[in-house]
Amino acid sequence: MLVTAQILSGAGLAAGITVGALLAQDMLGGAGLAGLPSTLFTIGSAAAAIIVGRVSDRLGRRAGLASGYAAGAAGGVGVVIAATIGNVPLLFLSFFVYGAGTATNLQARYAGADLASPRHRGRAVSTVLVATTVGAVAGPNLVTVTGDLAHTMGVPRLAGPFLLAILAYSAAAVVLWIMLRPDPLTTARALAGGAATETTPVAEAAGDTGSRTQLMLGAGVMVLTQLIMVAIMTMTPIHMQHHGHGVGAAGLVIAVHVAGMYLPSPLSGLLVDRFGRPAVAAASGVTLLAAGLLAALAPPHSVWLLALALALLGLGWNFGLVSGTAIITDTVPLATRAKTQGAVDVAIALAGAGGGMASGLVVAASGYPALAIMGGVLALAVIPAVAFTTRPGTAPAVSRRSG
């Protein structure tokens, strides 16, 4: 059921990525604030991550995830209405609400790991993530089709993908609410019984230094990779439009990017389980550097080189997300898992918001190549962070009783 919901929600997730910046640029008349939609729906994602995490903690994953997708659908309705009547404040408010869908899509990966053994957590997370690929890759390639449909309905073409998002998020909410039974988190707690708070390899609640260090590493890797990925991704359609490419070409590049974000998940999960979380986290920094350099150096007329750069950008993000998620799940007790995971996703969302806002300002001041190079170089900070937190005595082993 998680896989089914992720296939549906992937289409909704991709709509804002593909045309959000272009819609804002069209309504605002300039590129300086084109990154604002990305900022708003990532801030909304941060707020939703708190709510979804707390609802999941109290009522289970089914209630938390279904409510999050329902909110994302409501945000999509607001975006379509705002674009139709030309109401910019409503557009920005709707993007904020629309971010709930993004937060929920990411929180679903934790549900995939709730019942997994420590040795298979990477693969469990990756199974849920890879399911997003189907809808997320199809969504950007339907930009032209949904735009034509919107036009026949009297809605601006750039708002067309949000019609798909409304349908996709609503369907995901219905599937989870009706069919996600038994609930993964409540079932994991029931199986653990009264020992739920003792089943982690390191007890954060007891103030263990190794636990806090690992929690910071997992969160830090995901925060940094999110910031860099969102910054470069947000401005790529704008960069392409400025060099004569149409919405269809931008949709293709974003589709390749989203495929890079989710399709390699089985490989990432296997690598995380076989070679360890820190090794894959470090690989994310190197991959993001390669992505940034290629995006900066690729000729603007070359759609395929830009697509390759964005595919590497997605792969680096995927390495960081899967490894960071496994680290967090290893570290946090079942009793407080959903709440803590929600708090971590708040930091991830805020990092994405900062990246989205800064990206427009950097491109306006220095150009897209400068943004891409800055992001790639910043990604290398993952490597010393991994080295510092995995020194002997700071990286506890995973308990067989964990999870």
Disulfide bonds with the S-S distance in Angstrom:
none
